[in-house]
Amino acid sequence: MSVVLLAIGLVLAIEGLVLALAPRRIEDALRFLVSLGQDQRRFIGLGSLALGVFLVWLSRTG
């Protein structure tokens, strides 16, 4: 449970830092995502999911 809380805390800290330091970039990124098709967004999401699972697996085995 503590690992899950650590992971959630890290995600919130990083996202909060990005929003605090570069809010305009976030708006630009959201506009870019809206301009993509649904299939492209789904592919990006699946790629991010796969990369995240791989990184978690790598951190737990190494």
C-alpha positions as CSV (number, residue, x, y, z in Angstrom):
1,M,0.0,0.0,0.0
2,S,2.8,2.4,0.8
3,V,4.3,1.9,-2.7
4,V,0.9,2.8,-4.3
5,L,0.7,6.0,-2.1
6,L,4.3,6.8,-3.1
7,A,3.5,6.4,-6.8
8,I,0.3,8.6,-6.6
9,G,2.2,11.2,-4.6
10,L,5.0,11.3,-7.2
11,V,2.5,11.7,-10.1
12,L,0.7,14.5,-8.3
13,A,3.9,16.3,-7.4
14,I,5.2,16.1,-11.0
15,E,2.0,17.1,-12.5
16,G,1.6,20.0,-10.0
17,L,5.1,21.2,-10.8
18,V,4.4,21.2,-14.5
19,L,1.1,23.1,-14.1
20,A,2.8,25.6,-11.8
21,L,5.8,26.2,-14.0
22,A,4.4,25.9,-17.5
23,P,0.6,26.4,-17.7
24,R,0.8,27.7,-21.2
25,R,2.6,24.5,-22.4
26,I,-0.2,22.4,-20.9
27,E,-2.8,24.4,-22.8
28,D,-0.8,23.9,-26.0
29,A,-0.5,20.1,-25.3
30,L,-4.2,19.8,-24.7
31,R,-5.0,21.7,-27.9
32,F,-2.6,19.3,-29.8
33,L,-4.4,16.3,-28.2
34,V,-7.8,17.6,-29.3
35,S,-6.5,17.9,-32.8
36,L,-5.5,14.2,-33.0
37,G,-8.0,11.6,-34.0
38,Q,-9.5,9.2,-31.5
39,D,-7.4,6.3,-32.8
40,Q,-4.2,8.3,-32.5
41,R,-5.0,9.3,-28.9
42,R,-5.9,5.6,-28.1
43,F,-2.5,4.5,-29.5
44,I,-0.6,7.1,-27.5
45,G,-2.5,6.0,-24.4
46,L,-1.7,2.3,-25.0
47,G,1.9,3.2,-25.6
48,S,2.1,5.2,-22.4
49,L,0.4,2.3,-20.5
50,A,2.9,-0.2,-21.9
51,L,5.9,2.0,-21.1
52,G,4.6,2.6,-17.6
53,V,4.1,-1.1,-16.9
54,F,7.5,-1.9,-18.3
55,L,9.2,0.8,-16.1
56,V,7.4,-0.6,-13.0
57,W,8.4,-4.1,-13.9
58,L,12.0,-3.0,-14.5
59,S,12.1,-1.1,-11.1
60,R,10.8,-4.2,-9.3
61,T,13.2,-6.7,-10.9
62,G,16.3,-4.6,-10.9
